[in-house]
Amino acid sequence: MHRAVLLTIFWLLAATSALASDYERVTPDRLKEWLQQGSRVLIVDLQPNDEFQERHFKGSAWVGPDPDKDRNSSARLAQFRKKAIRLQGKVVIVSRDGGDDAHQAAMRLSRRGIDRKRIFILDGGIDSAGQGQGCDCCRPGKDNNRKNVTQAFP
């Protein structure tokens, strides 16, 4: 009996730790609210370049996939991190599906000085936003003027 109680406590503590280590998720609708309210929101996009060119949030900073493996993506994420520290605000990480790649980027940013309370992962990624969630102001779409994307973070 004593052993069963200890095992139960151990599993509860382990589950609580796992939940605490996860980053908060934001829905496309909530992101829309933040943008409409004028909240400072910095969006980093992890999609491959061809997918980013096809659909992304206006003003997002393209980093590219696999910043842990790709030197160029890593450098872009480091540059974004510096701007995010300087500008403050919420940091929303957008990937194709909001999965492991977004979580890895979130961990990398928090390990390098961005408060994890400021870091959010777009729930379901760009795919969920493209399924009619959110509104026109934050729905993915073509932005052929690349300057708009890079100028969002002077």
C-alpha positions in Angstrom: 0.0 0.0 0.0 2.8 2.4 1.0 4.6 1.6 -2.3 1.4 2.3 -4.3 1.0 5.7 -2.8 4.7 6.6 -3.5 4.3 5.4 -7.1 1.2 7.5 -7.5 2.9 10.6 -6.1 5.9 10.0 -8.3 3.7 9.8 -11.5 1.7 12.9 -10.5 5.0 14.9 -10.0 6.3 13.6 -13.3 3.1 14.5 -15.1 3.1 18.0 -13.6 6.8 18.5 -14.6 6.0 17.5 -18.2 3.1 19.9 -18.4 5.1 22.7 -16.9 7.9 22.3 -19.4 5.5 22.7 -22.4 5.0 26.1 -23.9 1.7 27.8 -24.0 -0.2 27.4 -27.2 -2.2 30.2 -28.9 -5.1 29.6 -31.3 -5.5 31.6 -34.5 -8.5 33.3 -33.0 -6.5 34.5 -30.0 -3.7 35.6 -32.2 -6.2 37.6 -34.2 -7.4 39.3 -30.9 -3.8 40.2 -30.0 -3.2 41.8 -33.4 -6.5 43.7 -33.4 -5.8 45.0 -29.9 -2.4 46.3 -31.0 -0.5 44.0 -28.7 3.2 43.7 -29.6 3.4 40.3 -31.3 6.6 39.0 -33.0 6.0 36.1 -35.3 8.7 33.7 -36.3 8.0 31.3 -39.1 9.7 27.9 -39.4 8.2 26.8 -42.7 10.4 25.8 -45.7 11.0 28.9 -47.9 8.7 27.7 -50.7 5.8 27.2 -48.3 6.6 30.5 -46.6 6.4 32.3 -50.0 3.0 30.7 -50.6 1.4 31.4 -47.2 2.5 33.2 -44.1 1.3 35.8 -41.7 2.1 39.4 -42.8 5.0 40.7 -40.8 6.3 37.4 -39.8 10.1 36.8 -39.8 11.1 33.7 -41.8 13.7 31.5 -40.1 13.2 28.3 -42.0 13.0 24.7 -40.7 15.5 22.9 -38.5 17.4 25.8 -36.9 19.2 23.1 -34.8 20.5 21.4 -38.0 20.7 24.2 -40.6 23.4 26.9 -40.1 21.4 29.5 -42.0 18.2 28.9 -40.1 20.2 29.0 -36.9 21.6 32.4 -37.8 18.2 33.8 -38.7 16.8 32.5 -35.4 19.7 34.1 -33.5 19.0 37.4 -35.3 15.3 37.2 -34.5 16.1 36.4 -30.8 18.1 39.7 -30.6 15.3 41.7 -32.0 12.7 39.9 -29.8 14.8 40.7 -26.7 15.1 44.3 -27.7 11.5 44.8 -28.7 9.8 42.8 -26.0 6.2 41.6 -26.6 4.8 38.1 -27.3 6.7 35.7 -29.5 4.6 33.4 -31.6 6.2 30.5 -33.3 4.6 29.3 -36.5 5.4 26.0 -38.1 3.6 23.8 -40.5 1.6 21.9 -37.8 2.8 23.4 -34.4 4.7 20.2 -33.6 8.1 19.3 -32.4 9.9 21.8 -34.6 8.0 24.7 -33.0 8.7 23.2 -29.5 12.4 23.0 -30.3 12.6 26.6 -31.5 10.7 27.7 -28.4 13.2 25.8 -26.2 16.1 27.4 -28.1 14.7 30.9 -27.7 14.0 30.5 -24.0 17.5 29.0 -23.4 19.0 32.1 -25.0 17.3 34.7 -23.0 13.6 35.1 -24.0 11.3 34.6 -21.0 9.3 31.4 -21.7 6.1 33.3 -20.5 6.5 35.4 -23.7 6.8 32.4 -26.0 3.7 30.9 -27.6 3.3 28.2 -30.3 0.5 28.6 -32.8 -1.8 25.7 -32.0 -2.0 23.4 -35.1 0.5 25.6 -36.9 -0.1 27.4 -40.2 -2.3 24.5 -41.3 -4.9 25.2 -38.6 -4.9 28.9 -39.5 -5.5 28.1 -43.1 -8.6 26.0 -42.2 -10.8 29.1 -41.7 -9.8 29.9 -38.1 -8.9 33.4 -37.3 -9.8 36.3 -39.6 -8.5 38.1 -42.7 -6.0 40.1 -40.6 -4.1 37.0 -39.5 -5.0 34.4 -42.1 -2.1 33.0 -44.0 -1.8 34.3 -47.6 0.6 35.5 -50.2 2.7 38.6 -49.4 4.7 39.2 -52.5 6.3 42.3 -51.0 9.1 40.7 -49.1 10.0 44.1 -47.6 6.8 44.0 -45.5 8.0 40.8 -44.0 11.5 41.9 -43.0 10.6 45.4 -42.0 8.3 44.1 -39.3 11.4 43.7 -37.1 13.6 46.8 -37.8 
